[in-house]
Amino acid sequence: MDDHRQQGISRRGFLKGAAIGAGALALAGWAPSLASALPAEAVPRRWDAEADLVIVGGGGAGLVAAITARERGATVLVLEKAARCGGTTALSGGLLQAAATPYQREAGILNDTTEAHYQFWLEQSEGIADPDLVRVLAEEAPKSIQWLADRGVIFTSVMPLGRIPFIDPAQNVPRIHAVEGSGMGLMRTIEDVARARGAEIWTNTSVVALVTDKEQGVVGVKAEGRRGTLFIRAAKAVILATSSFDHNREMARAFSPQQLWALETGRCLCAKTNEGDGIRLAMGVGADLAGMGGTIGYCGVNVGRTEEVPGIWVNKLGQRFVDEASHYAYAMWAVFNQPMHQAWAIFDDEVKALGGRAIGGAFQSWSDDLSREIAAGVIHRGNTIEELAQSLGIPAHHLAATVKAWNEDAARGVDTLCGREVALKPIAKPPFYAALVTEVNLGSMGGVKINTKGQVLNVEGQPIPHLYAAGMVAGGFLGPYYPGSGTAVQVAITFGRVAAEHAVRERPTA
């Protein structure tokens, strides 16, 4: 019996899934620019190239998949849209979350478990993430750390996660593993290994369509690039590894108001080539979607986030609404949910004396006297809290009451409103300042629906034959906000491995 029939897939089911996918989108009132699938009979000549696995995307997920496949004897062709490999993984901090690792034990963290990590990720997702995918991610994460180490990646330290309100504080144990050379160093090592293993990599090559067969499913791709228009056969499978829809405004408008806001305000720092290509390709053959809507938001202001930079955040009503020192993505999610998606960081002259680099944070260095930012309207100044409020267009009595309540809490050493534990210092030395709290966006969340093997699922929940996805192009791992540094890169590495391990076992298509 055919392998796909054993999995409950038939020609009828494959074709029906594709039709339902288009129909469901129409009913939802969204008409995206999908990458239409091509039937195999439309290939005008014999295939221009062939590999066991054709991998679309040369970031972390794609190159890990390539290495895994080559180490199992499969031929591999990686097609990368940009001029070089790396993607957003190369732009990242090179961090990976994992529990129960040797690096934790070396750091004295002896009691962490993959089960605890699984529970943390699942609870943080607020019921949105797929428990089966999260379990695989948690259990495979320490294996991915060792897999990378065995291939030359050097880990330098293990760091805590950062506080997320409503999550057990005991979960804030060091699980973030830092790579030497950050994301760029990680990707240089992975690419070197992939090439040394014999993976063929074509850059400046975009995949514009999946090629399908009525009986067998996905059998190849149509690509365009410096080699011209090519039809490439995937003897065993195509693996999509193209990240999410970071720079696709059409998808952001349909699925993620927060991502759209980041794009419209010019604050998305992801690779420009991340335009949702893999999602569009998969949807063109009936793929379902999962986990759409969240973003990886990073805070562009340090005020209130560390012991060294005290202060508070308020909304347009002059009210505090979040523990300013909570995990960055949670904090920015909270900001987005305020009126006008906006907040102001309130601080005094003692904080101003720390200098612009300290106040502005990792992605936003300000002038030390703040004059440039004041002239641009990014920072406001007032001799009194009331004068500052007037400059911001905030009700003065609201802001004054908020600052008074904060100062009383700071004097007692307890934040009665949000439970903040750092930088409990009064805002008392004039003049007073307000800095616009801006989101620095590190990517969108959500993508095609997959199972625990990395197979892409159609809207009926059936695997689309010979189609896999790995990394952030797949959804189902995350909730409404990002659960902490090292999650996205771990998703890429782990499911790059998982997808390739299963894809190489596919029976070759005819």
N, C-alpha and C positions, 0 to 999 in steps of 0.2 A: 504493500500500500504506500502511496505517495506520502512523504514526510508531512506535508502541509495538511493533507486530509486527516492524518493522525492528530493534528492540532485543531481539528474542527474547521479547517478552511477549505473552501471550494471555489471554483471559478465563479459560481453564482454569488457566494458570500463576498468575494473580493470586489466584483463589479458593483454589487449592491451597496457595499460600504462607501465606495467612491461617489455613487449617486446620492446617497443620503448626506454625505459630507457637504456637497454643493447645495443640496436642498435645505439643510439645516441653517446654513449661513444666509441663504436668501430669506428664510422665515425670520431670522434674527435681525433682518434689515441691514445687513452689512454685506457689501459687495466688494471684497478685496481683490487686489491684483494678484491672482494666484498664478503659479507657474504650472501651466497646463501639461499634463502627462502626454507623452507620445507613445502610440502603439508601436510595437517592434516592427511591424510591417512598414512603418513610415521611415525607417532607416533607409536612406537612399542607396546605400551600398553596403558592402561588408564592413564590419566594425573597424574603426581606425586604431583602436588599442584595446587591450584586455588585461584584467587582473582578477584574482580570486575575490579580493575586496577592493571596492572603490570607495574611498573615504573623502567626504566633502567637508573640507575645513582643516587647516593645519595649525590649530591652536593646541591647548593642552590635551583635550579629549581626543582629537584626531591623531596626533602623533603618538600618544600612549596606545591607542588602538592599533596604529601601524606597527609599533614595536611588538605588541602582544601577538599580533597576527604573524609577523615574520618569525618570531621565536617558535611558532607552531607550524612553520613550514609553508604558510600561505603567501602567494604573491600579493603585493599591495601597491596601489597607486593613490597618492594623496593629491587632491586638487584644491589649491588655496587661491582665493580670490585676490588677495593682496600681493604686493611685490615680495613679501617675505613672510615666513611662518611666525607664529607667536600669538596673534589675536589679543584678546583682552587678558588672557593669562599672563602674557609678557608685560602688560601694564599693571598687573596686580602687585600686591606686596609679597607674593610668593609664600602665602600662608595656607596651611592645611589643618583642619580640625580632625582629631582622632583621639580615642581613649584607649587605655590599656596598652601603651607603647613602651618600648625600652627607654625612650627619651624621657617620658614621664617618670619612670622608676629612677632613672639617673638624677632627676630633679627632686626626688623625695616624694613623689605623688604615687602612693602605693596601692590605693584602694579604688581607683577609678575603673569603671567597667564599660564595655560596649553597650550593655543593657541600660545603664544610667544615661549614656550618651543618646541612645535611641529614645528614651523617655523624654529627655530634654528637647530634642529636635521635634518630637511629636507634639509635646505640650505647647511649645512655642508656636507651632503652626496653627493653633486654635482650631483644630479639626479639619483643616484644608488639605494637608499633605496626605499622600497615600502611605498608610502604615507599612505595607509590604516593601515599597521602595525605600522608605526611611530605614527599615530594619536592615536591608541589604547594605545601604550606605554606612550605617553605624558599624555593622559587623565586618565589612570589608575595609573600612577606613584604616585601621592599623596595618592591615596587609598591604595597602597601597603605600603607606609610609615606608615599610620595609622594601617593597618593590622598587620604589624610587631610590632608596639608599643603596640597594644592590646594584643599581645602574649608575652610580656615581653622584647622586644628589646629596649634598651635605646639609644637615639640619643643625642650626646654631643655638636654638633656645626654644623653650615652651612657655607660653604666656596665657594668662587668664582670659575669659570670654568677655567680661563686661556685664554689668547688671541689667537684667531685663525685669521690670516690675511684674509681679504676679507669678514669677518663676522662683522656685525654691532657691534661696541664696547659696545653699550647699552645692548647687549645680555650677556655681561660678568657680570651677577648678581650672587650672591650666591645661588646656587642650589644643591651643593654637601652636602649631609647629612651624617655626620660621626657617626658610630656606636661605642658604648663603647666596647672595647676589639677587635677592628678591625674585620677582616674577621673571625678569629678563634672564637672570642666571639659571632659573629652573628651566625655561624654555630652550636656552642654549644647550644645556645638557641633554634634554629630551630629544632635540633635533639632531644633535651629534649622534646619539645612540640610534635613532631611527635610520639615519643615513648609513651608519656603520652596519646595521642589521640588513641592509639591502632594500629598504623602502624607497620606492620611486616617488619623488615629490615634484609636482609642477606648480609653480607660482604664476601669478597673473592669469589665472584660469578660473572662470566662473561657470558653475553648473546652472543651466537655465531650464532644464526639464529632466524628469525621470522618464526612462523608457520602460514600458510595461508590456507584458505578454498576457493574453487572456487566461491562459492556463497556469502560468508560473508566477505571476506577479511582477515585481520589479526586476528587470534583467540588465539595466545599464543606465547611462546618463547621456544627455546632450550637453556639451561644454563649449564655451567660447573663450578665446584668449589669444595670446601671441602666436599660437600654433594654428589659428583659424577655428572654424567650427568642426568639432569632432564628436563622433559617437563612440562611446567607450563601454564595452561589455563588462559587467560585473558577474563573473562566473558563479560566485556564491552569494554575495550580498553587497548592498550599498549601505554605508554607515554615514548618517548625517551628524556632523560635529561643528555646526556653524554658529553657536551661541544663540542668544535670544533675539528680540526685535529692537535692540537698543536704540538704533537711529532710524527706525521706520515709523514715521508720524502717522501713517494710515492705521497701523496696528495699535500704536499708542492711543490714538483717538478712540478706537473701538474697545480696547481692553484695559488701558491703564492711564487714568487721568493724571496720576503722579508722574509717570514717565513722560507724558505729553507736556506737562508743566516744565519738566527738566529740559526737554528739547526746545521749547519755546523761549526759555530763559537762557539758553546756551550753556547749560551746566552739566552736560553729559560728557564724561571723560572716557567713554568706551572706545574701542577701535571703530573707526568710521565705517569699516566694511561690514559691521554687524547690523544688517538691514532686514533680518528675518527671513533670509533666503531659504534656510532649511525648513522653516515652518511652512512657508508658501509651497515649497516642493512637496512636502508631505501632505499638506491639505489638498493639493492637486490630485492625489490618489486616494483621498477619502479619510485622511488621518483625523483623529479626534484631538482635542486640546485639553490641557490640564494646567492648573495653577496660575492662570493668567491674572495679571493685575498689580502685583507688587513691584517694588523697585529696591535696588541696593543704594539707599541714600546715605551720604556721608556728610557730617556737619562741617561747615566751613568756618565756624567760630568756636574758640576754646573756652569762652567765658562760662563759668559755672561747671565745667566738665572735669577739672582737676583741682587738687588742693592749692596749686600755685595761682590759679586764675579764678577767683571767686566772682560771684554775680548771680543774677537770675534771668530767666526768660519770661516774657509776658506776651500775650496776644494783643490784638487791636483794641480789646476792652480793658487792657491794663491788668489782666489776670494771669497768674501762673497756671500751668496746665500739665506739667511734666517734671519728673526728676531730671534736671539738666545733665546730670552725670551718668544717666542710663546709657545703655548700648546705643551707639550712634544711629543705627538704622531705625531702632524703635523711636528715638528722639525725633528724627526727621519725619517719620510717619505721623507722629503726634503733631508736629508743626504743620504738615500738609493738611491736617484735619481742622486747623484753625481758620477763622475768617480770613479770606484773601490768601490762604496758604502761607501765612506770614507770621513771624514773631520777631521781637526785639530783645537783645541781650542787654540788660541794665547793669552798669558797673560804675565805680567811682574813680576818683583821681589816683588812688593807690594802685588800682589795677592798670590804669592808663600808663603809669610809670614803668610797668613791666616791659613795654615796647610792643610794636606792632606784630612782630613775629610770634610772640607768645600769645597774644590775643587772637590773632587771625588763624592760627593753626597750621596744620601740615600743608594744606592746599591753598592757603590764602595768607600771604605775608603782607602786612600793612606798614605804612610809614610809622616810625616811632613816635612822632608827635601827633599822628592821626590827622594832620592837616589835609592831606590829599583825599582821605576818605570823607572828611567833613565837607570839603568842597564838592565832592561828588554826591553827597546826600546819603552815603552808605552808613555814616555815623553822625549822630546828632549830639549836641552839647547843650547843657543848661546849668545855670548857677544853682537852681533848686530843682527838686523833683517835679514840682508843678510846672516850672518853665520848660523842663525837658518833655513833659507830657504834652504841653501845648504845641511844641515843635513837632511831635510825632502824630498829632491829631488823636491822642488818646485822652479819655476823660481823666482830668487831673486828680479828682478825688479817688477814682479807682486805683490809679497807679500809686498814689500816696499811701492808700490803705494797704496795698500789696507790699510795698517796700517796708512799711511800718511792721506788718505782721512778720515779714521775713527777718527784720532786724531783731524783733523780740525772740523769734525762734533761734536765731544765730547766737544770741546772748545766752540762751539756755542749752545750746548745743544739740537741738533736736528740730528736725524739719517736720512739723506736724501735718503739713499738707501733702507732701509727696514722698517723704521718707528718705530724702537725700542724705548721704553720709559724708560727703567731702565738701571742702570749701564753705564751711558753715561760718561765714564772716559777714558782718554788717556792711551795708552800703551806706556810708556815713560821711565820707570826706568829699566836699564839693571841689570843683564842679563835677557834675554827673554826666554820664554818657549812655548812649543807646546805639548798639550795632545791629544792623539788619542780619538776622539769622538766615543764612542761605544754604540750600542743599547742593552739595557736590555729588552728582549722580554717577554711580559706578556700574550701572546696568539695570536692565529690566528683568523680571522674573516671569516664568511661564513659558510653555512651549507644547510640543506634541506629546501625546499620551503614550507611555511605554509600559511594558511589563518588567518583571525583575530580571529578564534576560536581555533587556534593551531593545526588544522588538517593538516597532511602532504599531499602535493599535488603531483600528478604524472606529467609527462611531457606534458600531455594534459590539465593541470590545474584543474583536478578533485581530490577531496579528496580520499585518499586511505582509504577504510573502516576500522574503529576501530584503526587507527594509528594517534598519536599526537606527537608533539615535543615541547619542552620548553627550554628556555635558549639559550646558544651560539651554540648548535647543530643545531639551526635553523638560516637561513640567511634572509636577507632582511631588517635589521634594520639599517645598517651602510653603510658608503661610503668607499672611498679609504684609509682613515686614521681614527683613533679612535677619537670620539668627546669629550672625556674628562672623567675624573675619575667618577665612579659611574654609567656609562652607562651599562656596562656588567652585573653588579650585579642587576641593576634595570630590565634589560631584563629577567634575571633568575627569580627574584621574581614575577614580573608581569605576565609573561607568564606561570610560574608554576601554578599560580592561575587560569589564563584564561583557559589553557588546561584542568586542572582538573575539573573546573566548567562545561565545555562542555562534557567532557568524561563521567562524572557520569550520564549524561542524556541519554547516548546511550541505546538502547534496547539490552538486553543481547543476545549473540549469542546462537544458538541451541547447 
